[in-house]
Amino acid sequence: MRREDAMSTNIQKLVLIRAKTLIADPQHWTRDTLARSRQGVDVSWADRSAARWCAMGAIYRAAYDLLGDANKAARVGNDVVRSIIPPGESQLRGYLATLNDHGGHAAVIEAFDRALSVDTGPGQGMVAD
């Protein structure tokens, strides 16, 4: 594995750990939008008033918290989202959004745990572009 691939994989794992922490409490999780304020108003995932996130919103916010740049956060976040999609599923069908909105909080946490448990040794684990 190239050094930059290992670095990306480590960043992706940190993002996923942070994202899981953001929504571990169901009170900080939402559906049907990327993020909401404490008052329940739809806001950007990067907005300071965001207090509840869907699975994807939490991933993007976690990447933003680590990287401090919205464009980089979106790119890394998309890599993390791809790493969660099980083999055979199509990202075009909106796997993670559907899981979040219809499967619920427990299903999202289980998917995050499954992605985190994958061996990230050479040639395995979370993908990096």
N, C-alpha and C positions, 0 to 999 in steps of 0.2 A: 504494500500500500504506500502511495506517495505521502510525504509528510503533510502536504496541504489537505489531503483526503482525511488523514487521521485528525488533523486540527478541526476540519469541518464536522466530522463525526462527533468529536468531543463537544463542540459548540452546540450541535443539534441535541445531544443528550442533555446538556445543561439547560437548554431552552425547554425541552420536554419536562424535565424535573421541575423547573420554575413554573411552567404552565400548569402542571398538575397541582402544585402548591397553591396557585392562584384560585383554582376552582375546587380544591379538595372539600371545602365546606359548601354544601349545596346552596347556601345563601349567597354565595359568590359566583354561582353558575346561572346561565340563562339559556333560552332557546329562541329561535326565530330572528336573531340579530347578533352581530358580532360582540356588542357590548351595550351595557346600560349603566346609567348613573344610579346612585342610591335611591333616587326618587322613581326609578323605573323608566326614565327617558332614554331613548336610543341615542348613543354617542359613539364616536370613533373609538376603536380599540386602543388608540394611543392617547386619548383624551385624559387629562388629569382627573376628571370627575368620574371616570369609569370605575365601577365597583363590582360589576358582575359581567362575566364573559361566557360566550359559548366556547366549545373546544377550540375552534379555529381562532377566535378572538384572543383566547388565553395564550395560544402559541405565538401569535403575532406580538402581543403585548410583552410576553416573556422575552422574545427576541429583541424587542425594542429596549426593554429595561437593561439587557446585557450589552447591546451594541450602540444604543443612543442615536440611531439613524433609522428613520422610517423605511427608506428604500432597502437598506441592507436587511432590516428586520423582516420585511416582506419576502425577500429572496430566501433568507434562511428559514423563515416560517414555512414557505412553500415546500422546501426540502424536507422539513420535519413532517408536514402534512402527508407528503408522498411516502415517508417511511412508515406511517401508521396504516396505510391502506394494505389489507391482506392480499396475497397473491391471487390473481384471478378477478379481483374487483377493479372497476374502472374509475379513475378519478373523475372522469367526465360525468359520471352518474352522481357525483357529489357524495361519495361514501361518508366522509367525516361529518358533513352538514346533516345528512340524513340520519346518521347514527345519533348525533347530538339532539336533533329536533324530535326524533321519533323513538329512539332507543332510551334516551334519558341519561341522567347524571351517572348512574352506576355503570352503564354501558360505556360511557366516555372514559371514566376512570379505569375500567378494565382494559380498554383499548390502549390507553397511555401506559398502563402497567405492562401489557403484552409487548409493546414497542420497546419499553425500557429493559425488558428481560432478555431481549435478543442479544446474543454475543456480538460485541463490536470489535472483535479481534480482526486481524488482517483478512480482508476480503469478505467480511461478514458485517451484518448489522445495518445501522442507519446509513442511508445513501448520501453521497455528496456529489454535487456537480462540479 
